[in-house]
């Protein structure tokens, strides 16, 4: 044994016995912070899901007393849809996919003991928690929470006489701004750690795909969020200090906000998509026992997607008022960006081709991600073309389209990741049978919710209306709305199975060994669950790429990254 | 430097990792990437507002002090140059870095104070946040720059305290310095777009 690990261990074991607060609340350990992000994200997902339940009940059975909420007034309805969107994107997808998965996986997969800036990491979570509390507090101020859609378009967001939520609008912007600060700190940590703290021998092409994806997502986030922060400051000034940045009456420009927002908003889609794509890449290689097809091609594709994602934002303004010549440019770039994403899907399918596929629960989720996201991508083509968008704009077709992208990303991707790394996180297995029941009980109703919404949208049903029965031509489509709501209720009911399986397995599940899936990446070298400092036997050294499954020169069908070559073993 | 273990297997052909850019500097540069985009967002918003206005500058608003601010800009640029000099000296002879470092800090503080003085005068002349689009954007962009300048100066002051106590590492100096270079470097753009 070399001398270096000894000094390292002294460094780690020199810690005094930690109290409960130090260990679980004010910890700087990346794994604890990851769990904090994950559980906060799960709690927010329950709230966001509850909101969806409340407004879907109103849509299917207008005017009913919704159990658990009461009568959904038009004002309530606006607040519910606005905060459902904001919560699911900013307080569920981002914390779980980027912050929780990134914090948990990056140091473990790179073979180091923690993030580069552990205190910044802790601060990141604390600010995030604060942002969640601030957002939820907006429901309890006079006028209630903000109801002008999660995109906060002025004048609804800036003028209290339109939104009727003077304080709620400001709190909403502040909460989103705080959330950005949290992810800024997280992103700095992720990228710096990936660049500077990789295990000895791990070259950039040996970094597992999910780490690369989270790093690129962080770069995208950091490069795109600046203009939105500028917009958020301007909006706060407009709301509270009497400026007129977005007020056309006083020489302002409301479309300016849309540009600043979507300059961030569109890369944001890829910010959450890429980590999910990375999680899926890890799972499909492990459960098809095949090397990831075209590692470098995927990597270059990801970079290309990242660059391209900055040039598509104005497809959100096709109807709002944009020079038609610019609309053509943005149509072309928008349709172009489906090429790299389609390419990645094909490459993933090529990875599956000829593999010995095992339909474990994580694998089912990963495969479902590919299928469902494909539907989301294909329906986006109708909207990316400015001609099609003018007809479809602000209808349920748009809504169904982006739920077919975000649900696979935020929910299917998360379930794939959680079921795959659960044995590592908690040292126990989840129940496979109930895992599969939960899988089918989620996937089938999910399609049941959103396929009808495509029909409704194509039939001309506008978004943001609390009661469609007052429009005779839309009222006749009521059975579709009821169908979607019933599907939602079924899907929500099946989530109870997941929660039970999750918490039961955490304490009572079958014990997991170090490497239960026989995977190659470094997190499987650490004990399950990894202790503080991650690698008690010394930090690993890397000898090969992360996906050496079924290698002809190796007896076993997997070849861990840290296993030294045969001649060095002797 | 954090301790990095080599692993439980003696590896001869795997060299230890030496980062090209230190953790602190890389982290700061990533942060500044976001801030660069923040300024890009504000400045392009301002350019659009300016281009779309029928009359510019808005009538009845005071003229911005172009000349005085030009002189003040030179003070800021000098501060940046002095810091570059201090950083170079620090890697050769730590003692000789002190003078240019604190001179840079003083000039930087002077820049911020003069800008504050200018604000007070402009508010007196009737240029406020609400008075016109020019006022709104002026205080927004210059104010955000000032916030960055103050944060960077605070960081430099802490670095200076470490320098005096002899605990300063070159990478720590570089981290704070990169922040200040950003503040100095973005200012000519702000000046060119907002004042002219």
Interface residues (C-beta under 8 A of the other chain):
Chain A: X1 X2 X4 X5 X7 X8 X11 X112 X116 X117 X120 X184 X187 X188 X189 X191 X192 X195 X196 X197 X198 X199 X200 X201 X219 X222 X223 X224 X225 X226 X227 X228 X229 X230 X231 X233 X234 X237 X241 X242 X243 X244 X245 X250 X251 X252 X253 X256 X260 X263 X535 X537 X538 X539 X540 X541 X542 X543 X562 X564 X568
Chain B: X2 X3 X4 X5 X6 X7 X8 X9 X10 X11 X12 X14 X15 X16 X17 X19 X21 X22 X23 X26 X27 X30 X31 X33 X34 X35 X36 X37 X38 X39 X40 X41 X42 X44 X45 X48 X49 X52 X53 X58 X129 X130 X132 X133 X136 X137 X140 X144
